[in-house]
């Protein structure tokens, strides 16, 4: 894929997005509440979307803000978020996150990368998602789908998501930074699958270098 094709590829992906199920974190982020974006993203790690959605709704009903979350016992958080992956560890980390944000940031989720990365269980992907979806600050959230597809397209040539974020920030126009993850996640779940992607019905097939694709449908 060539850099000059980015505008057209994004246009096509936006059209295709309409037929896909919206990612849970994107759905939650419509409220533009950094707290909810942060919590739902932490819950989503290694967890299916539907499970993440149900767990997030249960937790937000009981703890609609960071102050309430801080007051909950870890055992109650565990029950509310079960059966998300690693629910005990996530409950422990959410409890710590709430304590830190309330005690050190007056209950306001940090709006800068460095402070977000200091929080337990918050990596670059989660931090950038909070900035982009919670604060509308241009940031590229690179998860497994964005990393895989960006390399498969030939847009970047990287080995790790962190490298992909840097590479994309040098190539992708800033106006697309916030929505890039939104577009590629459902596309990766439905069309550009990890193994045997559906190249036969891919709307951006003509732009793709198909790097590493050995088997397709």
BELNORNOR-V183948 format. One record per backbone hydrogen bond with DSSP energy under -0.5 kcal/mol. CO is the residue of the C=O (numbers start at 0). NH is the residue of the N-H. Records with the same first field share a line. If there is no record, write none. Layout:
BEGIN
CO=NH / NH
END
This chain:
BEGIN
1=4
2=5
4=8
5=9
6=10
7=11
8=12
9=13
10=14
11=15
12=16
13=17
14=17
15=18
16=19
22=26
23=27
24=28
26=29
27=30
28=31
31=33
32=36
33=37
34=38
35=39
36=40
37=41
38=42
39=43
40=44
41=44
43=46
47=51
48=52
49=53
50=54
51=55
52=56
53=57
54=58
55=59
56=60
57=61
58=62
64=68
65=69
66=70
67=71
68=71
72=75 / 76
73=77
74=78
75=79
76=80
77=81
80=83
83=86
85=89
86=90
87=91
88=92
89=93
90=94
91=95
92=96
93=97
94=98
95=99
96=100
97=101
98=102
99=103 / 104
100=104 / 106 / 107
101=105
104=107
106=108
111=115
112=116
113=117
114=117
115=118
118=121
120=122
122=126
123=127
124=128
125=129
126=130
127=131
128=132 / 133
129=133 / 134
130=134 / 136
131=135
135=137
138=140
139=141
140=142
142=146
143=147
144=148
145=149
146=150
147=151
148=152
149=153 / 154 / 155
151=210
152=208
159=162 / 163
160=164
161=165
162=166
163=167
164=168
165=169
166=169 / 170
167=170 / 171
172=175
173=176
175=179
176=180
178=182
179=183
180=184
181=185
182=186
183=187
184=188
185=189
186=190 / 191
190=192 / 197
196=198 / 216
197=200
198=201
201=204
203=206 / 207
204=207
209=212
211=213
214=195 / 196
END
